[in-house]
Amino acid sequence: MIVDMRDVRRVYGVGDLAALPVFAGGFINFGYWAGIPLDGELTVEQRIASQRALYDLVVAALGIGPGDRVLEVGSGRGLGARRVLARGSALVRGVDLVPEQVARAAAANDDPRVAFVQGACDDLPFADASFDALLSVEAAQHFDDVAGFARESARVLAPGGRLAVTTFFTRTDDAGARLAELLETFASGLDRAHRVDDVVRDLRGAGFADVTARAIGEHVWRGLDRWLELGPRPEHWDRNWLRAAERGLVDYYLVTARKPAGSGV
């Protein structure tokens, strides 16, 4: 199923998903809830902290430091890119498919070391070997062409460059149809049922080494479900994510990889 770009713009552009109460602070991710107590009330500040923590997990996995040139694919409003910059990187670029998101990120940015452009995950508007690290936080579930994303990531990364992707992927071949029965975003095609083993295969096929996929759902699903139960949320926001995870249909992963130092551009 190919997602209609009008639907993507309706959700992320005109609709501005980040403005919904289920998200907070301008981020659009489910959050990493390790260390946040879930046995009481949850605050908006804790929700924002969970989303920042997910970015921090990815940044730590990449080992981003001074002098690194970093690309974020699916940069949204740009909060994550600016969080990456705080780690001392030399420059950060964000690319997003939705022009409204690019405009929002650019309007909120006042640092010349950060810039945002419109582009697709499988046709990145950057030269070969432009970056030392590449991250994508909760965007790959929308990608039509994960193999194309893997090839383009390998192209724009310099030899020795690092990649980290975090989002929810499926675990079995038949998960897509079953998820469509539980979750409207899979039924509509907005979220794609990418199997995690296929993502790993595509990255290796693009030339990446040291490809790993670590399930981190234990720190995602229950926190998200608790927030949906207690926090301010849209009237019809779906609470079947935890059920889908408990049935083994989907899990949240941190996928990391490295472009071999001796590889060509």
Secondary structure by P-SEA (a helix, b strand, c coil): ccccaaaaaaaccccccccccccccccccccccccccccccccaaaaaaaaaaaaaaaaaaaccccccbbbbcccccaaaaaaaaaacccbbbbbbccaaaaaaaaaacccccbbbbbbcccccccccccccbbbbcccccccccaaaaaaaaaaaccccbbbbbbbbbbcccaaaaaaaaccccccccccccccaaaaaaaaaaacccbbbbbbcccccaaaaaaaaaccccccccccaaaaaaaaccbbbbbbbbbccccccc
